[in-house]
Amino acid sequence: MSLLKVDDIHVYYGAIHAIKGISLEVHEDEVVTLIGANGAGKSSTLNTIAGLLKPRQGTIAFEDKVLNGLPASKIVPRGMALCPEGRRIFQQMTVPGEPGNGRLHPAQERNSGQHGRNVPALPPAE
């Protein structure tokens, strides 16, 4: 069983055909990377998988459930999210302060019994 399966997705920005039929499969305990030049479609592919862009063609399935057409807000509770980096989102925050800001998604809190609890912080650096 695939954890994530992307099959022949095509994504457009207006009339521009940005992603032309990418397919990939990720199994449990496997690491897959997207490597390419600037403008190759790496971010567009990830944004499409996460529900931020909609493919015109193809299928995206996570844990054997098709995600096509679902907004990101419906994909996150299923256990998948996009975490961008390097965008100066928390400019005033220090590195030690960041882990304490994480929270479990409400659906995960219900399933784990950890309502309102922060994600465990990293241990102090030595």
Secondary structure, DSSP 8 states (H G I E B T S, - for coil): -EEEEEEEEEEEETTEEEEEEEEEEEETT--------TTSSHHHHHHHHTTSS--SEEEEEETTEE-TT--HHHHGGGT------SS-TTTT--GGGSGGG-B--HHHHHHHT-TT-B--------
